């Protein structure tokens, strides 16, 4: 467990990497550039992340860790479908906001760098748990693979088309007795 000051440094450095990748449109920066932008020493960056690739992987791991927290849901099985839609919504907001970072990092939908695997597996377990609860309640189509939804949502890059695309997706996985249009309108962040 990181101390509070170490946690702040970690978060500041991650934000600096994200900003530099967005600015440069790629990974054309050095650890010294990251350290300067974060206001810490290069030694501190190496101590926290080990290497430049470690920095880039850490940003992706952080993104999946946040998604995993969302997929934990409310803990109420009766709200599982709402929790699924909220998770998809938050994930799509993150992906569209980070479109430049994702492109710069070379991350492709469906291809997971090794460093991300454990946290993405944690996300998958939690998301499958939400899906199982919604399935048990008869709210989602039995034939849908929940992680396929994440691949679809991960491919949404256009902020202006985000809500219509998510609404279409929700209409596709909810069973007919669920008012998917109402659900989408009530839950999705505008």
N, C-alpha and C positions, 0 to 999 in steps of 0.2 A: 504494500500500500504506500502510495506516494504521500509525502508530507505536503502541507498546504502550499508552501513556497515552491516545491518541486512540481506540484500539480499546476500551479499558475505558469511556471516556466514552460512546462510541457505544452499547455494550451496556447501560450503566446507564440511558441516556436511553430506549432501546427498551423496557427493562423497566418504566420509569416510565410510558410511554405505555400499554403493555398493562395495567398495574395501574389506571391512571386510567380507561381505557375499561371495564374490568371493574367498577370501583366505580360509575361514573356511569351505566353501561348505555348509553353512547353517546359522543359526541364533545363533550360539554358541559364542556370544560376549555380552558384557555388554554396558550400556550407558557410563560408564567410559572409556571403550575401544574406543568407538566412539569419545568421547570428546578428549581423548589423541591423537588419530590419526588425528583429525581435528585441534588440537591445540587450543581448546576452553575449557571452564569449563563445567562440567556436568550440572551445573545450567543453563547455556546458552542453552545446548541441550534440557533440560526439558522445558525451556521457549519457545523454538521454536516448539517443537514436542510433548511435554506432556508425552511420554512414549516410550519404546522400540518398541512396535507395531506401534506407531505413526511414528517412524522413518522409519520402513519398508514400511508402507503404503505411506509415503511421497515420497519415491523413485519411487514407482509404479505410484503415481499421477503425479510426474514430467515427467515420461516417456510418459504418456497419454497426458499431457499438450503439450509436444513437438509435438506429433503426431497430436494433434488438430490444432496446428499452421500450420503444413504441409497441413492438409486437408482444410485449408482456401483457398488454391490454389492461383492462380495468379489474380483472379478476372475477367479473360477473359473467357466467356462461350465457345469461340471457342477453347480454350486450356484445357477444362475440362478433356478430355481423357488423355492428357499428365500429367495434375495435378494428376489424379487418379494413373497413373503408377508411377509418382515420389513419391507419398505418400506411395504406396505399397513398392517401392524400399527402401525408407528411413526407413520405419517400419521394413522391413526384415533385413536391416543392423543393426538396433538397437536390434532386437530380437536375431539375431545370435551373436552379440557382448555380449549381456547380458544373454546368455543361462544359464550360471552358476548361475547368480543372480536369474533368473526366477525359476530355479529348487530349489535353496536354499530358496527362499521366499515361495515356495509351491504354486505358482500361476499356475493354470491349464487353458489351453485354454478353453474359453467359461464360465469360472467361475470368476466372478468379485468381489473382496472384496468391502464392503460397501463404504469405503473411496474413492474408485476410481470412483464410479458410476457417480457423477456429471460431472467430466471432461471427462469420457468416453462417456457420453450422448452428451456433447458438440462436441466431436470428431465425433460421429455418425451423428449429425445434419449437420455438415460441410461436411462430406464425402457423405452423402445422397444428399446434394446440388450439389456437383460435379457430382455425379451419375445422378441426374435429368437433369443437363445441357448436359451431354454426351448422355443420353437417348433421350433428345429432339433433339439433332443433329443426331440421328440415328446411333451412334457409338458403343453402347453396347447392348447386348442381353437383351430383356425385362424380361426374366424369372429369371435373376440373382439377388440375394439378396446381396447388396453391403457389408453388415456386415459379410456375410458368407465368403467373400473374405478375410476379416481381420482375421477370425478364421483360414483359411488355411495358410495365411502368418504368423500368430502367431505361427504356428506349424513348421515352417522352422527353424531348429537348425543347420544344416550342412552348414557351410560357402561355402564349395566347390560345393554344389548342389543348392545354393541359386538362381543363375541366371537361370539355366535350369528349376527350379521349377517355378520361376516367369514367365518365358517365356511361359511355358505350361499353367499357369493360365491366362495370357493375351490372349493367343490363344483361351482359353475357353470362355471368356466373351466378346470379340470384335465381332462385326458382320462381316460376310464374306467380305464385301467391304473394311474393314480396313486391311491394311497390318500389322498384329500384329507382325510378325517377324521383320520387319523394325522398328516398334515402339519400341519393346523391345530392339533391338540393339542400337537404337539412345538414349534411355532414361536411361536404367538401368546402374547403377554404377558398373564398373568392379572391 
